Amino acid sequence: MEIKYFAEYDSGSGDYLGFYTTDIYPDSGSLPTPNIELTESEWKEARGNSRYRVVGGIHTEVPFTTDEENEKALNSARFKRSSLLKETDWVVLPHSPVTGSKLDEWIQYRQDLRDITSQTPPYTFPTQPE
C-alpha cells in the first residue's frame, strides 16, 4: 500500500496545522480542510521547520525577513557577549593580579562588549587585551 502524505493548513496565513498519512488515516476524504497532499520529503520539511507554509496552494519555503535576520543576529551576539564576559569575570575581581593600565584595558574591553548591541548587524566584537 502506497502511503500518501497530507497536511492541514490555515487558509489565511498558510501555516501548517496538522499532519496526516494514509497509513494512519486511510480515508483522506475525511481529513480537515483545507489540506494539501505533499511528498514524503515535503511532509518532513513542513513538520520540522516553521519556515514552510502553503502559498497559493503550493508547499513553499518562506525566507526570513530582514527583521527576523536582525533578531537572530542580535540573539547570537548576546549569547557570544555573555560567554566572553563570563570568561573575563576573573579580571575584575578584588584579588585579580591585573592592575593599573592593564586593568583599565580590561574594563574598557568589558564595557565594549556590553555596548555591542548598540551596533547594527553585522556585529564587530572588540579585541581582548593581552
N, C-alpha and C positions, 0 to 999 in steps of 0.2 A: 504494500500500500504506500503510495507516494504521500508524503506529508506536505501540507500546504501551510503557509505562514501568513497570519493576518495581524493587523494592529488597528485598534480603535483610536480615533484622534478627535481633537477639538476642532470643529469646523471654522472657528474664528481665528485661533492662534496657530493651528496646525500641530500643536503639541500632542505627542503620543500619550494616550491614557491607559491603554490595556493591550496585552499581547496574547495571542491565541494560536494554537496549532490544531490541525485536523486530527491528530492522533489523540488529543485530549477533548477537543470539541469537534466531533465528527460532522455535525450539522452546521456548516459555515453560514447557512442562511439565517440562523438564529443569533448570530453574533451581534453585539451592539453596533449601532451605526452612528456616524459614518465610520467606515473601516476601509482598509486598503490591503490588498494582497501584496506581500513582499517576498523577495527571495530569502533564503536562509541567511545569507550574509547581511542583507539589509535589515532583517529582523534582529540579528545580533547587534548590529551597529545601533539601531534605534533603542534597544534595551539598555545598552551600555554607555550611551553618550547623549546628553541633553542637547547637543548641537544639531541633532537631526529632527526634522519636522516634515509635515506634509504641506507642500506648497503647490497649489494648482493640481492637486490630486497625485503628486509625484513625491516620492521619498527624496528629501533634499537635505544636504548639509548646509547649515546656516553659518556663515563666517562670524567671528567675533566682531562686535562693534568697536570703534575706537575707545569708547568709554570702558568697555569690558577689558580691552587690552591694557589700558592705562591702570585699571584697578588691579589686574593680575600683576603688572609690573610693580605697582606700589606695594602690594602684599609681599611679593618676593623681596623687595628692597627692605621692608620692615623686618622680615624674617632674618635676612643676612645681617642687618644692622644689630638686631638683638643678640645674635650669635657673637658678633665682633665685640660688642660692649661687654658681654659676659666674659669673653676671653681676656679682656683687659681690665676687669674689675680690680685685680690684684695691684695694679699700678697706683691706684688712688686710695688704697687702704693705709691706715696710720703707720703701720710698720713696714711699708714698702721701701726697698732700697733705692728707689728712684726719687731724686730730689732736684731742686734748683731748676735750671732752664730745661733739663730733660723732662722733669715733671710737668712744666708748662707746656711742652710739646705734646705730651700725652693727654693733658687736659684739653688742649685745643683739638687734638685728633678726636677725642670722645665727643666734644661739642659738635665738630663737623659731622660725625656720624649721626648725632641727634637731629641735625639740621638737614639731613639728606632728603627727607620727604618734602622739603620746601622747593626742591628742584622739580623739573618736569622730565618725564622719561625721554631718553634712557638715563638712568641714574648713574652718576660717577662717584665712586667711593674714594675717600681720601686715602693717602698712603700712610701706613702705620709707621710711627717713628721707630728708629733702631735703638 
